[in-house]
């Protein structure tokens, strides 16, 4: 055996994916793993660049052009399918006898192992490919476990949100909580008042100063509403800038109007956000439930809504109350003491319902 | 205790004995829930309570249940991923045995907070080995017995295993390799990712 053949055997163990080239760029010998990738096509005596397409460095017509540049890093791929990609390094042999190119799969290793049914015996003992395949698989399994945990947590979060009674932005009650309270009060046939409050000019704040400013305004307005109401009252945010308040056992028109005036004043106070003053106002429509009427929660809310519409129509920052006797909204200040249905001083405006 | 270990017990009981029996186990153990999450960490006392409840529910001694758990983890098609990860240890059963020293490190590489006690393989003769399963995880040696039994099967090797009790360093398993190529074993295709 010649020293060259000895060396080639050593190389085949250390670098099973090497190719030895002669000075003309023809393959003298290919490592066993590399040859395993094309079992029906002996590499020996073929031109290296007929087998492999050189991607980097570009503009190299003949592989011999690289012989003068030791340790050149190469990127290449097979010319025929599967067009497996390789990383490589070229080391010229002394006395212009050619070069050795050692190849590895780089990131194409996952596909290569599958495409060519490689086993650990195809990689040199010090090659970290097997460890890498192990890691890829182990990490995928771990990631899968994490993903399923995340999916379950997300499902639990959505379920919890659906069951929640709190509006997360303002800390007020939400629509679900409101429905619950309304249902309870109407079933108990208790007298109470309901108010629909819409912010005026809120859209302008959002458009001019952004959503963060809008959110801040909603939070401040919510705080003002809570401070103007009793613990036993319900304050709910039911839409972007829409609120509903419920005053248990309140059936006094002037008192309700006074509360509405205080609410409007509280909401109208300028709110500072990031150095700018944001101002909104509120329109309010109210309706009473006397405890005996034959109506549903939807009917009651529709009355409050009609009053709200009238308030907005009358020029904002107003409070209107639905008058049960007249079946029409009237200005809140026009309602006297006594029964909520008292046809006290109708102003005869006949706001649209 | 790492969720993966609790999850392994859950998977074993559910897939071998049915979900109903698992639910009565978690109830007896007083867990307050019935699903372990693989990537969370649980109180050791919960794992102990579950193992006690499993043994009572199945009416079998803990050593047997743990060995079956080890066998299940490697041989059940539902948990194929672990078998594949273990097969990365080597081409032959002997290679695999020698890779056991690295097993805790391999596990930590995959799941950084999964700490397994050390394993040490000692060559007694060419065909006799002893595996020292370090202290720190109750039942470790018994589960390893089951894993070794199933992996020998997987490689097609005929082995005789004996649990030689607890010593200062931990539990010791005596392994006699009767025949390395006793049966065909199962294929291990590097590129066929499980799952």
Boltz contact constraints between the chains, C-beta under 6 A:
constraints:
  - contact:
      token1: [A, 113]
      token2: [B, 190]
      max_distance: 6.0
  - contact:
      token1: [A, 113]
      token2: [B, 191]
      max_distance: 6.0
  - contact:
      token1: [A, 114]
      token2: [B, 191]
      max_distance: 6.0
  - contact:
      token1: [A, 118]
      token2: [B, 190]
      max_distance: 6.0
  - contact:
      token1: [A, 119]
      token2: [B, 190]
      max_distance: 6.0
  - contact:
      token1: [A, 120]
      token2: [B, 91]
      max_distance: 6.0
  - contact:
      token1: [A, 134]
      token2: [B, 88]
      max_distance: 6.0
  - contact:
      token1: [A, 137]
      token2: [B, 193]
      max_distance: 6.0
  - contact:
      token1: [A, 138]
      token2: [B, 85]
      max_distance: 6.0
  - contact:
      token1: [A, 138]
      token2: [B, 110]
      max_distance: 6.0
  - contact:
      token1: [A, 141]
      token2: [B, 81]
      max_distance: 6.0
  - contact:
      token1: [A, 142]
      token2: [B, 110]
      max_distance: 6.0
  - contact:
      token1: [A, 142]
      token2: [B, 111]
      max_distance: 6.0
  - contact:
      token1: [A, 145]
      token2: [B, 38]
      max_distance: 6.0
  - contact:
      token1: [A, 145]
      token2: [B, 39]
      max_distance: 6.0
  - contact:
      token1: [A, 146]
      token2: [B, 39]
      max_distance: 6.0
  - contact:
      token1: [A, 149]
      token2: [B, 37]
      max_distance: 6.0
  - contact:
      token1: [A, 149]
      token2: [B, 39]
      max_distance: 6.0
